[in-house]
Amino acid sequence: MEAIILAGGQATRLGDVARGNPKALVPIAGHPLAEYQVSQLVRAGVDRVIVSCAAGQAGLFEAKLSGLGAEIVAVAEREPLGRGGGLRLAAQHREETGPIFAFNGDELHDVDLRAFLEAHEEYGGAATIVVAPLKSQFGVVDLEEGNRISGFREAPRLPHWVNAGVYVLGEEALERMPERGDHEQSTFPELAQEGKLFAFRHEGLWITVNTPKDLQRAEEHYAAHPELRPTLARGRS
């Protein structure tokens, strides 16, 4: 099976902690972020990963991600195409037909990918996306009648689900990706309106690495769980 990683992000919001790396190659507990993604995909049976990256970075990604158990094919955009355009470009380099995993290149998670694929096949839709519960970034105050405060809750879970940036895409979804722009503003809303887009609920690990605080959280998690680090990386501990 094949997979796509969208790795065009330039880590602007991470600043100096990115050490000059594209976002998908920012080191976390001694390994580039995308190493965790490739290793996870390999464990799920993926043997070929297509990386959509910025111009001039294809060789860097192929060198950094080789030796993890999957063939790495890096495809550089001549100019920024947006995430939907990046998916469309990467899909043109597939060697197989059928459903394909696709990850945003700044996501760390422990989604059960085999169960995810099985759910997609059971739904029979054009695409399935992982959704995660939304948690407040602030603590909230619970109020009673008369403005009496009854308690406080730190970063509670809210009654909503959010797109976690992890997908299984079928042929129709890939064919309908925009040549340029964001698929979450075009392809996905269209498929949803047609009843062809489904969700896979995930309540486990999910970290989007956008800020130094996110990076610190990821560092702490993988430092505390060394068994989750990439294990097939050549010569790395």
C-alpha positions, 0 to 999 in steps of 0.5 A: 500500500502507498501513502502521501505525506504533505510536507510543504510547511516551513515551520514559520511559527516554530521560529528558532526551535525548528533549527532551519528545518522544514516543519516535517523534519523538525527533530522530536526526541532525536528523530525528525517528525516525519520519521514517526509518521513513516514508521507508523505507516510501515507498521500498518503495511505501507511500503511506499511513501510519497512526500509532497515537499517544497521546491529544492527539498526532495533530496533532503526528505529522501535522505532523512527518511530512507532506511525506515522500511518504505520506499520514499519518493519525494515530489517537489512543488515548483511553486506553492500549490496548497495542501489540495494541490500538493495531494493532487501532485503527489497522487500523480506519482502513485504506482497503485490504484485504490485507497491511500493514506494521507497525512498532514506533515505536522501531525503526531498521533497513534491512530490505529491505521488498519482499523481506520482503513477497514472503516473506510472500506466499510463506509464505501465513501470517497474519503474518510477523515480522522476526527478528534475531540476539541478541547478548550485552550482555556480553563472555563468557569462554571456558573450557576443562577445569580452568577454564583461560581460553582467551579473551574475546569481546566481545558475541558473537552468541548462538544465538537469534533475537529479534522485531525489531518489524517485521511484515507482517500479513494480514487474519486477524492483524489481525482477531485483534488484542486490543482491549487488550493486547500481541499478542506475548502473545496473537495471535502465540503463538496463530498460531504454535501454529496454524502460521500465523506465519512469520519473515524473518531479518535480519542488517543494521542494527537499533537499538531506541531505548530508552535514551540509549546506544541513541540515541547509537548511532543518532546515530553511525550516521546521522551516518556515513551521511548518505545514509540520512537521509530525503531527501524531507523538505520543506526539510530537509537 
